[in-house]
Amino acid sequence: MKLKLVICYAAVASLMLFCGCGGEQKQTDRQKDVLTVWMPLVDHVSATVSNFGETELAKALQERIGVDIEFIHPPSGRDYEKFNLMVASADLPDVIEYNWLNYPGGPAKAIKEGVIIDISRHLDKAPNLASYLEQNKEIKKLATTDSGELFSFPFVRSDISLGFSSGIIIRGDWLESLGLDMPYTIDDWETVLTAFRDKKGAKTPYSNSSVNHFASAFNTTVGYYLENGRVRYGLLDESFRDYLVTMNRWYNEGLIDPNFATLDGKTYSANNINGRSGATFGAIGSGIGQMMANVPEGSDFSLEGAPVPVPEKGMRAKFGMYQLPVTSSATAFDAISTSCNDIDMAIKYLDYGYSEEGYMLYNFGIEGESYNMIDGYPTYTKLITDNPDGYSMSVALARYTRSCYTGPFVQDKRYMEQYAALPQQKRAWKTWSDTDVAAYTLPHLYMKDDELTEYAHLNNDINTYTNEMIVKFIIGAEPMENYDQMIDELHRKGIDRIIGLMQSAYERYLAK
């Protein structure tokens, strides 16, 4: 399990003037009565339009709230670079949609440095968000800094099940043809992968860019987690050694892809479709849905979501893949910049997503077009589920909603109930949710100013070191006899100090 932490440091942008290119232009050229919103354009949207303003969602949004909006998009794949240049130039749009948890020093530093405003001081003008946060105290804790600063209008998952959208995927048709049961334990998996290799001719039985998802079978994980109120680090668990020993054996026996450390998504998806492998890791939509959609008609090919591996069958998984209710994904936080001349207008735009009407628009789109109310249930129309232009459901949704990615609104579970349209997807969603991982997941942690530099230096060094060592142990470039040396090196590099800093931050979180 990979846990995303608040403080992820990057090189501070050089003091270069921000120059517009692609969909960007300078603030000075804009009309003052037009709200400017900077946001990366996700693939679901860019598949059909070049600007978010061209979507039916954006058109309806502007009409309903009476605000003209100019959406500005960095060139694809360069949002991080353009964000840094934009902030360095101080030529800021009114609203910036970004993962502010990745701002050097975190969102509190962005407020202190005068890049964005503290929205908590303006909540009287945002009645919908204010009411939501008042009724959902844990969401408020996740969305605010230790000092109570509200740095954004956050994307929120309304139900815990929405935090489970990915897991291990396995060829269900192969299991059936071989008379094998769904694997639960590491021994089950070894039996299944061996059969895939020997009886199905799979060259790489498990093909993915990571094998860390099997660590849960040893009651450990890669990264930090929470247990009994204390921050822990998976690599310091004694059982992590056993996990690496097993992965090394699997590597030598050809059960996992020999190129796992460098694989990209297209390659391991293709491996599963063409039979080179029988298991991988992926999401409900872009994994199961997309692979099954690309299989020739009439094929027996079928995928299933496999349970999170456990030490013994019948045990409930301790770990798994889980995303917090207030997400930390790339474009999940809409902040208002200090350059905004009309904060009321920006708040009017952003607060709408937390109103009843905005909630329905962001999740389901326009009634009568993208959805109809059937027995009180907002049901997507065929324009979404069976698009006449051949768009995938995610692309069709992105023209009318933001439910298939993120934004300033609260996501509805009923979106996923319909997005996971295939029986295999519905079963996977239920299977992957059957874990206690939420109880072991750390919330967003905010470091104090005097902790930031030290934390960044130590954490970056340790992450680089452990990523290298895990791969070396698995492929045999580093003998397992040197495992204790790795642990000693982690202590020398300051892992105990990092844990201490995180523990303090967690206790501040509890005190909010």
C-alpha positions as CSV (number, residue, x, y, z in Angstrom):
1,M,0.0,0.0,0.0
2,K,1.3,3.4,-0.9
3,L,0.2,6.2,1.4
4,K,0.3,9.7,0.1
5,L,1.7,12.2,2.6
6,V,1.0,15.9,2.7
7,I,4.6,17.1,2.5
8,C,6.0,16.0,-0.9
9,Y,8.8,18.4,-1.8
10,A,10.0,19.5,-5.1
11,A,12.6,21.9,-6.4
12,V,11.5,25.5,-5.8
13,A,10.7,27.1,-9.2
14,S,13.4,29.4,-10.6
15,L,12.6,33.1,-10.7
16,M,11.5,33.0,-14.3
17,L,8.6,35.1,-15.7
18,F,5.6,33.0,-16.5
19,C,5.1,33.0,-20.2
20,G,1.8,31.8,-21.7
21,C,1.8,28.9,-24.1
22,G,-0.8,26.4,-25.2
23,G,-4.1,27.3,-23.4
24,E,-2.4,29.8,-21.0
25,Q,-2.4,33.6,-21.2
26,K,-1.4,36.4,-18.9
27,Q,-3.7,37.9,-16.3
28,T,-3.3,41.4,-17.7
29,D,-5.2,40.4,-20.9
30,R,-8.3,39.3,-19.1
31,Q,-11.5,41.1,-18.3
32,K,-12.0,41.9,-14.6
33,D,-15.5,40.5,-14.6
34,V,-14.4,37.1,-15.8
35,L,-13.3,34.5,-13.2
36,T,-10.1,32.8,-14.3
37,V,-9.6,29.2,-13.3
38,W,-6.3,27.4,-13.8
39,M,-6.7,23.6,-13.9
40,P,-5.0,20.7,-15.6
41,L,-7.2,19.1,-18.3
42,V,-7.6,15.4,-17.5
43,D,-7.6,12.8,-20.2
44,H,-11.3,12.1,-19.9
45,V,-12.1,15.7,-20.8
46,S,-9.3,16.3,-23.4
47,A,-10.5,13.2,-25.4
48,T,-13.4,15.3,-26.8
49,V,-12.6,19.0,-26.1
50,S,-9.6,21.3,-25.9
51,N,-11.0,23.4,-23.0
52,F,-13.1,22.5,-20.0
53,G,-15.4,25.4,-20.9
54,E,-16.6,23.5,-23.9
55,T,-18.1,20.8,-21.8
56,E,-21.9,20.7,-21.1
57,L,-21.0,20.8,-17.4
58,A,-19.1,24.0,-17.6
59,K,-21.8,25.6,-19.8
60,A,-24.5,24.7,-17.3
61,L,-22.4,25.7,-14.3
62,Q,-21.8,29.2,-15.7
63,E,-25.4,29.7,-16.6
64,R,-26.7,28.6,-13.3
65,I,-24.4,30.6,-11.1
66,G,-24.3,33.6,-13.4
67,V,-20.5,33.8,-13.5
68,D,-18.4,33.9,-16.7
69,I,-15.4,31.7,-16.3
70,E,-12.2,31.5,-18.4
71,F,-10.6,28.1,-17.9
72,I,-6.8,28.0,-18.4
73,H,-5.0,24.7,-18.9
74,P,-1.3,24.0,-18.9
75,P,0.0,21.8,-21.7
76,S,-0.5,18.1,-21.1
77,G,2.1,16.6,-18.8
78,R,3.6,20.0,-17.9
79,D,1.2,21.1,-15.2
80,Y,3.8,20.7,-12.4
81,E,6.3,22.8,-14.4
82,K,3.8,25.4,-15.3
83,F,2.5,25.7,-11.8
84,N,5.9,26.4,-10.4
85,L,6.6,29.0,-13.1
86,M,3.2,30.6,-12.5
87,V,3.7,30.9,-8.7
88,A,7.3,32.2,-9.2
89,S,6.0,34.9,-11.6
90,A,3.2,36.0,-9.2
91,D,1.0,36.3,-12.2
92,L,-1.8,34.3,-10.8
93,P,-5.3,33.4,-12.0
94,D,-8.3,33.8,-9.5
95,V,-8.7,30.1,-8.8
96,I,-5.9,27.4,-9.0
97,E,-6.8,23.8,-9.0
98,Y,-3.8,21.8,-7.8
99,N,-2.7,19.3,-5.2
100,W,-1.7,21.9,-2.7
101,L,-0.5,19.2,-0.4
102,N,2.5,19.0,-2.8
103,Y,3.3,22.7,-2.4
104,P,6.9,23.0,-0.9
105,G,6.1,23.4,2.7
106,G,2.5,22.4,2.3
107,P,-0.7,24.5,2.0
108,A,0.0,26.4,5.2
109,K,3.2,27.7,3.7
110,A,1.3,28.7,0.5
111,I,-1.0,30.8,2.6
112,K,1.9,32.2,4.6
113,E,3.8,33.1,1.5
114,G,0.8,35.0,0.1
115,V,0.0,32.6,-2.8
116,I,-3.5,31.6,-1.7
117,I,-6.0,32.8,0.9
118,D,-7.3,31.2,4.0
119,I,-10.9,30.4,3.1
120,S,-11.9,29.9,6.7
121,R,-12.0,33.7,7.0
122,H,-14.6,33.9,4.3
123,L,-16.8,30.9,5.2
124,D,-19.8,33.3,5.9
125,K,-19.9,33.8,2.1
126,A,-19.7,30.0,1.5
127,P,-22.9,28.7,3.2
128,N,-22.9,25.4,1.4
129,L,-19.4,24.3,2.2
130,A,-19.6,25.8,5.8
131,S,-22.8,23.7,6.5
132,Y,-21.2,20.6,5.1
133,L,-18.0,20.9,7.2
134,E,-20.0,21.7,10.3
135,Q,-22.0,18.5,9.8
136,N,-18.9,16.4,8.9
137,K,-16.2,17.1,11.5
138,E,-13.7,14.5,10.3
139,I,-13.8,15.9,6.8
140,K,-13.2,19.3,8.3
141,K,-10.1,17.9,10.1
142,L,-8.8,16.4,6.9
143,A,-9.3,19.6,4.9
144,T,-7.8,22.1,7.4
145,T,-4.3,22.8,8.6
146,D,-3.2,22.4,12.2
147,S,-4.0,26.1,12.7
148,G,-7.5,25.7,11.3
149,E,-6.7,27.3,8.0
150,L,-8.9,26.1,5.1
151,F,-6.8,26.3,2.0
152,S,-9.3,24.9,-0.6
153,F,-12.7,23.8,-1.6
154,P,-11.9,20.1,-1.4
155,F,-13.0,17.1,-3.4
156,V,-14.8,14.8,-0.9
157,R,-15.8,11.1,-1.2
158,S,-19.2,10.8,0.6
159,D,-19.0,7.1,1.3
160,I,-16.1,4.9,2.5
161,S,-16.6,2.5,-0.4
162,L,-15.6,5.2,-2.9
163,G,-12.1,5.0,-1.4
164,F,-11.7,1.5,-2.9
165,S,-11.4,1.5,-6.6
166,S,-8.3,-0.6,-7.4
167,G,-6.8,-3.9,-6.4
168,I,-5.3,-7.1,-7.8
169,I,-7.0,-8.3,-11.0
170,I,-6.9,-11.9,-12.1
171,R,-8.1,-14.0,-15.1
172,G,-11.3,-15.5,-13.8
173,D,-11.7,-17.6,-16.9
174,W,-8.3,-19.2,-16.3
175,L,-9.2,-20.0,-12.8
176,E,-12.4,-21.7,-13.9
177,S,-10.8,-23.7,-16.7
178,L,-8.0,-24.9,-14.4
179,G,-10.5,-25.7,-11.6
180,L,-8.7,-23.4,-9.2
181,D,-10.3,-21.4,-6.4
182,M,-9.7,-17.7,-6.0
183,P,-6.4,-17.2,-4.2
184,Y,-6.3,-15.7,-0.7
185,T,-3.0,-16.6,0.9
186,I,0.5,-16.4,-0.5
187,D,0.5,-20.2,-0.9
188,D,-2.7,-19.9,-2.9
189,W,-1.2,-17.3,-5.1
190,E,1.9,-19.4,-5.7
191,T,-0.2,-22.3,-6.7
192,V,-2.3,-20.2,-9.1
193,L,0.7,-18.4,-10.7
194,T,2.6,-21.6,-11.1
195,A,-0.5,-23.1,-12.9
196,F,-0.8,-20.0,-15.1
197,R,2.9,-20.5,-16.1
198,D,2.9,-24.2,-16.6
199,K,-0.7,-24.9,-17.9
200,K,-1.6,-21.6,-19.6
201,G,1.8,-20.8,-21.0
202,A,1.9,-17.4,-19.3
203,K,5.4,-16.0,-19.8
204,T,4.9,-13.5,-16.9
205,P,2.1,-14.9,-14.7
206,Y,1.9,-11.7,-12.6
207,S,2.7,-8.6,-14.6
208,N,2.7,-5.1,-13.1
209,S,5.0,-2.3,-12.2
210,S,4.9,-3.3,-8.6
211,V,4.6,-6.4,-6.5
212,N,4.2,-4.6,-3.2
213,H,0.5,-5.5,-3.0
214,F,1.5,-9.0,-1.9
215,A,3.1,-7.6,1.3
216,S,-0.3,-7.6,2.9
217,A,-0.1,-11.4,3.0
218,F,2.7,-10.9,5.5
219,N,0.7,-8.4,7.6
220,T,2.9,-5.6,6.5
221,T,3.0,-2.9,3.9
222,V,5.4,-0.6,2.0
223,G,5.4,2.8,3.7
224,Y,3.9,4.3,6.8
225,Y,0.8,3.3,8.6
226,L,-1.1,3.7,11.8
227,E,-1.5,1.1,14.5
228,N,-2.9,1.6,18.1
229,G,-2.4,5.3,17.7
230,R,1.3,5.0,16.7
231,V,3.0,5.7,13.4
232,R,4.8,2.7,12.0
233,Y,7.0,2.0,9.0
234,G,6.4,-1.2,7.2
235,L,10.0,-2.0,6.3
236,L,10.8,-2.1,10.0
237,D,8.3,-4.9,10.5
238,E,10.1,-8.3,10.9
239,S,7.7,-9.9,8.5
240,F,8.8,-7.5,5.7
241,R,11.9,-9.7,5.3
242,D,9.7,-12.7,4.7
243,Y,7.8,-10.8,2.0
244,L,11.1,-10.0,0.2
245,V,12.3,-13.5,0.4
246,T,9.1,-14.8,-1.2
247,M,9.2,-12.2,-4.0
248,N,12.8,-13.1,-4.7
249,R,11.8,-16.7,-5.1
250,W,8.9,-15.8,-7.3
251,Y,11.2,-13.7,-9.4
252,N,13.7,-16.6,-9.8
253,E,10.9,-19.0,-10.7
254,G,9.4,-16.7,-13.3
255,L,6.1,-16.0,-11.5
256,I,6.5,-12.2,-11.7
257,D,7.4,-10.1,-14.6
258,P,11.2,-9.8,-14.8
259,N,10.8,-6.2,-15.9
260,F,8.3,-5.2,-13.2
261,A,10.3,-2.2,-12.0
262,T,10.2,-0.5,-15.4
263,L,6.8,-1.6,-16.8
264,D,4.2,0.9,-18.0
265,G,0.4,0.5,-17.8
266,K,0.0,-0.2,-21.5
267,T,2.4,-3.0,-21.4
268,Y,1.1,-4.9,-18.4
269,S,-2.5,-4.4,-19.6
270,A,-1.5,-5.8,-23.0
271,N,0.2,-8.7,-21.3
272,N,-3.1,-9.7,-19.6
273,I,-5.2,-9.3,-22.7
274,N,-2.8,-11.4,-24.9
275,G,-2.3,-14.1,-22.4
276,R,1.3,-13.4,-21.5
277,S,0.1,-12.9,-17.9
278,G,-2.9,-13.9,-15.8
279,A,-2.9,-11.3,-13.1
280,T,-2.0,-7.6,-12.6
281,F,-3.0,-4.6,-10.5
282,G,-5.5,-2.0,-11.7
283,A,-8.7,0.0,-11.3
284,I,-12.3,-0.8,-11.8
285,G,-12.6,1.3,-14.9
286,S,-9.2,1.7,-16.4
287,G,-8.3,-1.8,-15.4
288,I,-11.1,-4.3,-15.6
289,G,-13.4,-2.2,-17.7
290,Q,-10.8,-1.1,-20.3
291,M,-9.2,-4.5,-20.7
292,M,-12.5,-6.3,-21.1
293,A,-13.6,-3.7,-23.6
294,N,-10.5,-4.4,-25.7
295,V,-10.9,-8.2,-25.9
296,P,-12.3,-9.6,-29.2
297,E,-16.0,-10.4,-29.2
298,G,-16.8,-14.0,-28.4
299,S,-13.7,-14.5,-26.3
300,D,-14.0,-16.2,-22.9
301,F,-11.7,-13.6,-21.4
302,S,-13.0,-12.5,-18.1
303,L,-11.4,-10.6,-15.2
304,E,-12.1,-10.7,-11.5
305,G,-11.0,-8.6,-8.6
306,A,-8.9,-10.8,-6.3
307,P,-9.2,-10.4,-2.5
308,V,-6.4,-8.5,-0.7
309,P,-3.8,-11.3,0.2
310,V,-3.9,-12.4,3.8
311,P,-1.7,-14.5,6.1
312,E,-4.4,-17.1,6.5
313,K,-7.7,-17.8,4.7
314,G,-10.6,-16.5,6.6
315,M,-8.7,-13.5,8.0
316,R,-9.8,-10.0,7.2
317,A,-7.1,-8.1,5.4
318,K,-5.3,-5.5,7.4
319,F,-4.1,-3.5,4.4
320,G,-5.1,-2.9,0.8
321,M,-5.6,0.1,-1.5
322,Y,-7.6,2.9,0.0
323,Q,-8.0,6.6,-0.6
324,L,-9.0,9.1,2.1
325,P,-12.4,10.8,2.0
326,V,-10.6,14.1,1.3
327,T,-8.4,13.0,-1.5
328,S,-4.8,13.9,-2.2
329,S,-4.8,13.2,-6.0
330,A,-3.3,15.6,-8.5
331,T,-6.1,18.0,-9.1
332,A,-8.3,17.8,-6.0
333,F,-8.0,21.1,-4.3
334,D,-9.4,24.4,-5.6
335,A,-7.8,27.3,-3.9
336,I,-8.4,31.1,-4.3
337,S,-5.2,33.0,-5.1
338,T,-4.2,36.3,-3.4
339,S,-4.4,37.9,-6.9
340,C,-8.2,37.4,-7.0
341,N,-9.9,40.8,-7.1
342,D,-13.4,39.4,-6.6
343,I,-13.3,36.8,-3.8
344,D,-17.1,36.8,-3.6
345,M,-17.3,35.7,-7.2
346,A,-14.7,33.0,-6.8
347,I,-16.5,31.7,-3.7
348,K,-19.9,31.7,-5.5
349,Y,-18.4,29.5,-8.2
350,L,-16.6,27.1,-5.8
351,D,-19.4,26.9,-3.1
352,Y,-22.0,25.8,-5.7
353,G,-20.6,22.2,-5.8
354,Y,-21.7,21.7,-2.1
355,S,-25.3,22.8,-2.7
356,E,-28.0,20.3,-3.5
357,E,-28.3,21.5,-7.0
358,G,-24.5,21.6,-7.5
359,Y,-24.2,18.2,-6.0
360,M,-26.5,16.7,-8.6
361,L,-24.9,18.6,-11.5
362,Y,-21.3,17.6,-10.6
363,N,-22.3,13.9,-10.0
364,F,-24.9,13.3,-12.7
365,G,-25.0,16.2,-15.1
366,I,-28.2,17.6,-16.7
367,E,-31.5,16.0,-15.9
368,G,-33.2,14.8,-19.1
369,E,-29.9,14.6,-20.9
370,S,-27.2,12.7,-19.0
371,Y,-29.6,11.3,-16.3
372,N,-33.2,10.8,-15.4
373,M,-34.7,10.3,-12.0
374,I,-36.2,6.8,-11.9
375,D,-37.9,5.8,-8.7
376,G,-35.9,8.5,-6.9
377,Y,-32.6,7.2,-8.3
378,P,-30.5,9.4,-10.6
379,T,-30.0,7.0,-13.5
380,Y,-27.6,7.8,-16.3
381,T,-29.1,7.8,-19.8
382,K,-27.7,5.9,-22.8
383,L,-25.9,9.0,-23.7
384,I,-23.6,8.1,-20.9
385,T,-23.8,4.3,-20.6
386,D,-24.0,3.5,-24.3
387,N,-22.8,6.6,-26.0
388,P,-24.0,6.9,-29.7
389,D,-20.6,8.4,-30.7
390,G,-18.7,5.5,-29.2
391,Y,-17.3,7.3,-26.2
392,S,-16.3,5.2,-23.2
393,M,-18.4,5.8,-20.2
394,S,-15.7,7.8,-18.5
395,V,-15.3,10.1,-21.5
396,A,-19.1,10.5,-21.8
397,L,-19.4,11.3,-18.1
398,A,-16.6,13.9,-18.3
399,R,-18.7,16.0,-20.8
400,Y,-21.5,16.3,-18.2
401,T,-20.0,15.6,-14.8
402,R,-16.8,15.5,-12.7
403,S,-17.9,12.3,-10.9
404,C,-15.3,10.2,-12.7
405,Y,-12.4,12.3,-11.4
406,T,-12.2,15.2,-8.9
407,G,-13.4,18.8,-8.3
408,P,-14.9,21.1,-5.8
409,F,-17.9,18.9,-4.8
410,V,-18.9,15.9,-2.9
411,Q,-18.9,12.6,-4.8
412,D,-22.0,10.4,-4.8
413,K,-21.8,6.6,-4.3
414,R,-24.5,6.2,-6.9
415,Y,-22.1,7.3,-9.6
416,M,-19.9,4.3,-8.9
417,E,-22.8,1.9,-8.7
418,Q,-23.5,2.7,-12.3
419,Y,-19.9,3.3,-13.5
420,A,-19.0,-0.2,-12.3
421,A,-21.5,-1.6,-14.9
422,L,-20.1,-5.0,-15.5
423,P,-20.8,-7.8,-13.0
424,Q,-17.0,-8.3,-12.7
425,Q,-16.5,-4.7,-11.8
426,K,-19.3,-4.7,-9.2
427,R,-17.8,-7.9,-7.6
428,A,-14.3,-6.3,-7.6
429,W,-15.5,-3.2,-5.9
430,K,-17.1,-5.3,-3.1
431,T,-14.1,-7.6,-2.8
432,W,-11.5,-4.8,-2.6
433,S,-13.6,-3.0,0.0
434,D,-13.4,-6.0,2.3
435,T,-10.4,-4.8,4.3
436,D,-9.6,-3.0,7.5
437,V,-7.1,-0.7,5.8
438,A,-9.0,2.5,6.6
439,A,-8.3,2.0,10.3
440,Y,-4.5,1.8,9.5
441,T,-4.3,4.7,7.1
442,L,-2.7,7.9,8.2
443,P,-4.7,11.1,7.7
444,H,-3.2,14.1,5.9
445,L,-0.4,15.3,8.2
446,Y,0.8,18.9,8.3
447,M,4.4,19.7,9.4
448,K,5.4,22.9,11.3
449,D,7.7,25.4,9.6
450,D,10.6,24.3,11.8
451,E,10.1,20.7,10.8
452,L,9.7,21.0,7.1
453,T,13.2,21.2,5.9
454,E,14.4,18.4,8.1
455,Y,11.5,16.2,7.2
456,A,11.9,16.8,3.4
457,H,15.6,16.0,3.5
458,L,15.2,12.8,5.5
459,N,12.1,11.5,3.8
460,N,13.4,12.1,0.2
461,D,16.7,10.3,1.1
462,I,14.9,7.3,2.7
463,N,12.3,7.0,-0.1
464,T,15.0,6.9,-2.7
465,Y,17.1,4.4,-0.7
466,T,14.2,2.0,0.1
467,N,12.8,2.0,-3.4
468,E,16.2,1.0,-4.7
469,M,16.8,-1.7,-2.1
470,I,13.4,-3.3,-2.4
471,V,14.0,-3.9,-6.1
472,K,17.6,-5.1,-5.5
473,F,16.4,-7.7,-2.9
474,I,13.7,-9.0,-5.2
475,I,15.9,-9.4,-8.3
476,G,18.8,-10.7,-6.3
477,A,21.2,-7.9,-6.9
478,E,21.4,-7.5,-3.2
479,P,21.6,-10.8,-1.1
480,M,19.1,-11.3,1.6
481,E,22.0,-11.7,4.1
482,N,22.3,-7.9,3.8
483,Y,18.7,-7.2,5.0
484,D,19.8,-6.3,8.5
485,Q,22.4,-3.9,7.0
486,M,19.5,-2.1,5.2
487,I,17.6,-1.8,8.5
488,D,20.7,-0.3,10.2
489,E,21.1,2.1,7.3
490,L,17.5,3.2,7.7
491,H,18.1,4.1,11.3
492,R,21.3,6.0,10.3
493,K,19.4,7.9,7.7
494,G,16.9,9.0,10.3
495,I,13.8,6.8,10.0
496,D,13.2,7.1,13.7
497,R,13.2,10.9,13.5
498,I,10.8,10.8,10.6
499,I,8.4,8.6,12.6
500,G,8.7,11.0,15.5
501,L,7.9,14.0,13.3
502,M,4.9,12.2,11.9
503,Q,3.7,11.1,15.3
504,S,3.7,14.7,16.5
505,A,1.8,15.8,13.4
506,Y,-0.7,13.0,13.9
507,E,-1.3,14.0,17.5
508,R,-1.9,17.6,16.4
509,Y,-4.4,16.2,13.9
510,L,-6.3,14.5,16.7
511,A,-6.3,17.7,18.7
512,K,-8.0,19.8,16.0
